[in-house]
Amino acid sequence: MTENTSYTTEEIARLLKISKLKVYDLIKKGELPSYRVGKQMRVDLSDLERYKQNSRNSGPSAHPLPGDGLTEAALPQAQQTAPFAAPYQAFASPPPHSMKSSGVHVVITGQDMSLDILATHLERTLPSTRPLRSYAGSLDSLIAMYQGESDIVSTHLLDGDSGEYNLPYIRKLLVGFSYIVVHLLTRSAGFYVQRGNPRGIRSWGDLRQDGLTLINRERGSGARVLLDEQLRLHGIPSSRLNGYINEENSHLAVASLVARGGADVGIGTEKAARIIDGIDFIPLIRERYDLVMVKKPENEVWINAILDILRSEAFRNELSSIHSYDLSETGNIVYET
């Protein structure tokens, strides 16, 4: 490899055997210099080697090196990285529009496309801010926030006993934190079934049908929590469901598998059902999709910018073009400590 080799954040995570969120944390702290090529963050080989050498020199308490510490196998599935790809051969020095960034890095964690739109608006509003996107599930995202690896977390976690979304989980996980919870949107969640609904699946109780095959979401995702809570409330053992242990990492992947006949039913949002041909959507619940931000003095500027963006006509107009999003409460503060 040459000194001009550079890597994406996914490749760095793979090489160091750490999560992508941990890579973002190192970038935020300035321990791993990075720069942008378009919308993609890259790290030069020379900077990666320098970081590894510094870690070795720091002794046993240093950050993990390749083969040390937390491995991908120990990470929640939603945080595991993609297969390692061939390194990118960069310019001898980063091009003028992608010089090594000294801006404020803000890690936005979650899977809905509304977060990509939010990241674009944030960078446009605060040019010194560098949004970094991580596509983890709701529960994994809150855990990442607790560990200091995420700044803005999206969550749609149902508490079956109270019927309340998000706050029961946030209060339990972020004990001792000062934070603000803001509503982003409300959307429909329910079943993906094959076109014409040949199994007649209309309610959670219908999951008791003999011979039914499910495709599940990964642990830590909001859809997985929704299913598990409903199975508990309806007294349906997960062991009764064929395919319960088979997981996909996105609504689109679940919907696609159902459309191909690989499963009779899956759980997801209405938006994905309108993208994938060959399935019907059975709405079951309106879920609240909220944002959580930790309140620190150094976060005040971009938190205020996020609130202004959520309440802006431009942001709402862009989201309103996406079917099934209810934006009537977007930008409302749900809870604050």
N, C-alpha and C positions, 0 to 999 in steps of 0.2 A: 504493500500500500504506500501511497505517496503522502507527502505533507499536505497536499491539497484535498485529501479525502475529508468529507463531512458526513454527518449522520443526522437522521431525523430523531425526534424524541422517542419514537417507538423503537428505533434501532438501538439507541442508547440504553433504554430500559431492558432490552433483550441482552445486550452485552454485559451490563452490570447486574443482571438478575434482580432488578428492583421494579416497582410499579412505575407506570408513566407519571402518576401523580408525584412520586418521589423525585423524578427527573425535573418536573416543573418546580418542585420545592427547592432543588439545588440551583435552578436557574434564577428563581426569585431572590434567593439569598446571595447571588453573585458568585457562588462557588463553581458554577459551570457556565462560562461565557457562551452566549448564543447570539444568533442573528437571524434575520428573516430573509427568505427567498419567496416573494409573493406573500401568501398567507401561512407558509410553513416555517416553523422554527428549525434551525439547523445548528449543529455543534461541530466544530472542526476537530479532526483527529488530534492535532497538537494540543488543543485545550482539554480534550478528554484524557490524554496521556498525562498532562500536567495535573489534572484533578486526581487521577489515580496515584501519581507519585506523592502528591501532598497528603493524600489519605494514608498511604503507607508510612510516611514520615510522622504522622500524627499519633501513631501507636494504636493499641487495641480498640480504643473508643472511637476511632475514626469511622467515617461513612463506609458502608460495605463496598468491597471490590468484587470483580467477577468471581463467582463461586462462593462468596462469603455472605453470611447473614440471611436475610429473607429471600427465598427463592420464589419463582413464579408459581411453583406447585403449591406453595403455602398461601398464595394470594386468593381472594375471592375471584371467581371466574370472570366477573365483569371487569376486573382490573388487570387481567392477564393481557399481555401484549400480543400483537399479531406476529406471525412467523417472520423471522429475520430476513430482510431483503439485502440485495447487493448494495454496498455503499455508493453514495453519490459522489462523483468527482466534481468538486466545486471549482470556482475560479481561483487563481493564485492568491487573490485576496477578495473578500466579499465585495460584490458590486455596490456602487454608491447608494442604491435604494435599499440595501439590506445590511448596512453596517451593524456591528455588534451592538445590541440594544442596551441602553442605559435607562429605559423607561420603567414604569411601574408595571410589574407583571401581576395580572389578576386571573386566577384559575377559576373557570366556570365549569361546574361538574353537573352532568345530566345528559339525557339522550334526546329530548324533544328538539325539533328543528327551530322552535321559537328561541332557544338559547343561542343558536348560531346567528339569528337575526339580532338578538340583544347584543352579542359580542361585536357585531359590525357597527351598531349604533353607538356603543360605548367607545370604540376606537375613534369613531368619527367625532364624537362629542369631546373626548379627551385624547388628543393625539399623542400625548406622552404615555398613555396607558397601553399595555400590550396584553389583550385578552388571550388566555390559553385555554383551549377546550379539552375536556376529558369526558369520555362517554361511559360513565359508570352508572349503575343503578341507584335508586333512591337511598337505600339503607347503606350501601357501600359509600355513597357520597357523604352522608352524615358522619360516618366513621372517619372518612378522610378529613372532614372539617375538624372533628375532635382531635385528630392527630396533627393538625396544623398544615395540612397539605392542600386544602381547598379554601377559596375565598367566598365564592357564591355557589350555593348548593340548591338544586331543584329537587323537590320531593313530592310524591303522591302515595302516601302510605296510610292505608285504612286501619283504624283500630276497631275491630269488630264489635267489641263490647259497648263502646260509646257511640259508634257510628261516625266518629269524628276523624277527619283527615289530618295527618301530619303532626299537629301539636303534641299529642301523647308521646310520639317517638322523639321529637325534638327536645322536649323537656327532660326525658330520661337520658338521652345521649349527651346533651350539652349542659350538664350540670356545672354550675360555676362560671359559665360563659355569659357575656353580655352580647345579645344578638337582637336582630330585627327580622321578623317574618313578614313578607310582602306577597300578596296574591298576584300570580301571573295570569292564569287562565283556568277555566273549567272546561272539561271535555268528557265525552262519553266513553265508557269502557264496557266491554262485554265479550261475547263469544264470537270467534270466527268459526263458521261451519261451511261445509261444501255447498255449492250452488243448489238451491232448492231445499236445503236442510233435510236431507233424506233420513236422518236419525230423529228428527222432530225435537231438537234440543232447544228449549225455551227458557229454562230457569236453572238455578244452581242445583235443585233437587234432581234434575234430569241427568246429572253426572252419575247417578246410581245405576244407570242402564248397564245391563250385562254386555260385555264385549266392546264397550266404548274405548276408543284409543285417543289419548290426550297428547298434545305436545306442550311442554311446560316452558316457562321462562327461567332464567338463571336465578340462583339464590341472591337475595339482596335487591332484586328489582321490585318496583311497585306492583307490577302485575303478579309476581309470585306471591307477594304478601297478600294481595287481594284474594287470590285463589286459596291460599292456606287458611286465611281467616274465614272465608265462606265455607270451606270444607269443615272447619272446626264448628262453626255455628250450626251447620246442617247435619252434623254427626256422620260425615262421610269419611272413612279412613282413607288416607292417601294411598295405602297399599291396595285398595280396591281398584284404583285407576290404572289401566294399562298405559304405559308411556309416561307416568308421573316423573320418573327419573330422567327422561329424555329432555334436554334443554336446548333452547336457542337464545341468542343474545339480543334480539330486537323484535319489535312488533312485526316488521316486514318479513323477517325470517319465519316467524310463526305462521303468519298468514299465507306465505308462499307454500309452506309444507302442507297446510290444510288444503290449499287449492290443488296441489299435485296428488292428493289422496293419501299422503303419508300419515295423516291423523284425521280423526273425525271432528275434533274440536281443539281450539286454543283460546288463550285469553289475550286481549289487546285493546287498542283504541280504534275508534271509527275511522280516523284519518288513514291508517294503513289499509283498511278494508276498501277504501275508495281508490287505492293505487293498484291493488292486486286483483286481477281478473279471476273468476272462477270460485268466488266465495260470497257468502252472505254474512252480514253483521247483525247480531242479536244484542241490542243495547240492554244493559242491566243496571248500570249505576253511573251517576254523574260524579266524576272525581275532581277534586281540587288540586291544582298544580301550583305549589307555592315556592318562593325563593327564600333562602335563609342566608343572612350575611352577619358576620361577627363584627361587633362594634369596637373599633380601636381608633385612637386619634389619627393614625396614619391611613386609615381606611375612609375617613369622613368625606373626603372630596369625591371619591368614586362612588360611595354609597349614595350621596346626594345626587350624583349624575345618573345613577341607575333609577332612582325614584322619579327624576324628571323625565327620563326616557320612557319609563313604563306609562307615565301619564300623558305623554305627548301624542298629538294627533298623527304624526308621521309613523310612529311605532305601531299604534293601534291600526292604522290603515293598512300597514304591511301585513300584520297578523290576521286582519279581517278577511283577507283573500284566501286563507286556509280554512277549509270546510270544517265545521263542527266545533270551532273554538268559541267559547262564550267569554267575551272580554268586558262584560258589564261591571266587574269589580277589579279589573286590572289596575295595579298600583295602590290598592288599599292596604294599609298596614293592618295585619291580622293580629300580631302580637309583638311586644317589645319589652326587653328587660333592661 
